[in-house]
């Protein structure tokens, strides 16, 4: 969806998942204890933690990622709009940074859609090994799904408390249709005529 919007409107896409890789080198144990603790674990160790331990150890849950995100965004050129595509920002941390609530939407898959999509993604043993090491991939996959379900529930709770929108994705609408929805929410198009603004 972010790529579709970037092609349509010439926006820059900030990929938070890729950016996270650089944050590890910038984190310090005193300011970012959860991020540092997770970074010290091998992929195999991390993936075999219980879903609850993975969830409770998420740096994003404890607000440790927001400063990196802000630093990165402030370093970008200010000559075009930026779309932030990132799984790990909590509504509680994002809300104070917004000028108007429609600047953000939390796109959350249904559990069934996530299971289907991740099942396809990690059916490739090489891709699973890159993400989870050589451990038990069946267990790692189950842990990932359960961890993500806990995170989604937390995002829904925080989004409701902050009055921020959530867009549920269940696979019945294609990416282009969802991108149309986001364009309207982000005021990239004029609702009256569907033209770019």
N, C-alpha and C positions, 0 to 999 in steps of 0.2 A: 504493500500500500504506500509506503514511504517513497519507494522508487517511482511508482506511478505518479504520485503528486509532484515529485521532483521533476519528472519529465514534462508534466503539464504546465507547471508554474515556475520552473527554473529555481526552485528552492535548493538549499544545501541540506543533505541528510547527514546528521550526526549519528553514527552507529555506536551506541553505548556499550554493546557487548564487545566490540573490538577495542574500544577505548579502555575498557576495564583492564586489559592486558598491560597497558602502560601505567595504570594506577598503582599496581603492585610495587613498582620501582619507586613510587612517590610516597607510599604509605609508611607510617612510623608506628611502632608498637604502642606508644603512649596516646596518640591521637586516633589510631585506627586499629584497635586490638583485634576486632573480629576479622577484618580484611587480612591482617598479617597472619592471624592464626590459620585461616583457610588457605592462604597462599603457601604456608609451610607444609601442608598436606599434599601428598601425591594424589593424582587423579583417582587412582584405585582406592586409596584410603578415604577420600572425600565421598566417593560414590557409595561406599559401603556403610557410611554413617546412617543411623536411623533417619527417617524423614523429619522427625521432630528436632533432632540434633542439627541436621542440615538447615532447617528453617530457622531455628534459634541462633545459629551461627552466621546467618546472612548479614553481611555488612550493611546492606540496604535497610534491613529491619531496624538497625540501630543508628541510622542517619549518617553512616560513614562515607557514603558515596556522593552525597549532594555537593560537597565542596569541590571535589574533582570535576564533577559535571559543570558546575558554575565556572571554575577556572578555565576549563576547555572552551566553553561557549564564549566567554569574554575574550579569549585569544583569537577567535575567528573574525574574519573581515565582516564589517557591519553593512556591507552593500547589498545583501540579500537575506531573505527569510531563511530561518533554520528550522528544520523538522528534527526533533529529537526522537529517535527510535531506540527505546531502552526499557528493558524488562525490570531493572532494579532501582527505580525511583519510587518512593512512597508518596502518596497524596499529602500526608502530613508535612513532608519536607518540600514538596513542590508548591503547595498552595501559597505560601508567602512570597514566592517568586513571580506569581502571575499578576498581570494587570487586569485581566478579565477571565472569568472561569472557563470560557470556551477556548482558551489557549491550550488547554490540555484535555485529553480524553484517555482513559485507561481501557485499552483493547484487551479483553480477557476472553479466552476460549472456554467453551464448555468442556467439562472433563472428557466427554466422549470424543469431541473434536481433537483435543490435545492428544489423547491416547492414540487416535488414528494417525495423526500427522507425525508424532514422534515415533510411533511404531514403524512407519515407513522410513523415516530418517535413519533410525538406528538399526534397521534390518541389515544394513551393510556392516559386516563385522569389523572392517577396517575403521569405519567412522565411529563405531561404538568403542573400539579400542583406543582411538585418539582421545575420546571424551572420558572414558572410564578405566583405562588401563587394561590389565589382563585379568582382572577379577571376575566375579560372577555378574555377567551382563544382565541376566534376567532379574537378579536382585537389584542391580543398579537402576534398571529401567523402572521397576516398581517403586523404588525409593524416590526417583526423580519425579514420577507422576504424583506421588503422595506429598512430596515437598512442595511442588508447584500448586497443588490444591490448597495447601495451608497458606501459601503466599497469596494466591488469588482471593481467598476468603479475607485475609488481612487487608488487601487492597480495596476490596468491596466495602469493608467496614470503614476504613479510613476515608475513602472517596465519599461515602454517605455523610460522614461527620464533617467533611470539608466542603460539601455540596459541589463535588466535582463529578463530571459525567463518566459513565462506564458504557462501553460499547461491547455487547456480547457477540461472540463469533462462534457459530455452530456449523459452518461449512455450507449452509444453504445459499449464501450470497457470495459471488465471486469477488476477487480482489478489486476489480475495477468499480463495482457497485459500492463496496465498502469505502473505497477511496473517494467516490462522489460524496458519500455521507460525511467523511472527514473534511473534505473541501468546504462543505457548507458549515460544518461546526467551527472550522478554523477561520471562517470568513474569507476564504480564498476566492470564492465566487459570490456574485450578487444573487441572492435568492430570487429576486424579481425576474431576472432574465437568464440566469445560469452562466453569465459571462464572468471571466476573471476580473478581479479587482486590482 
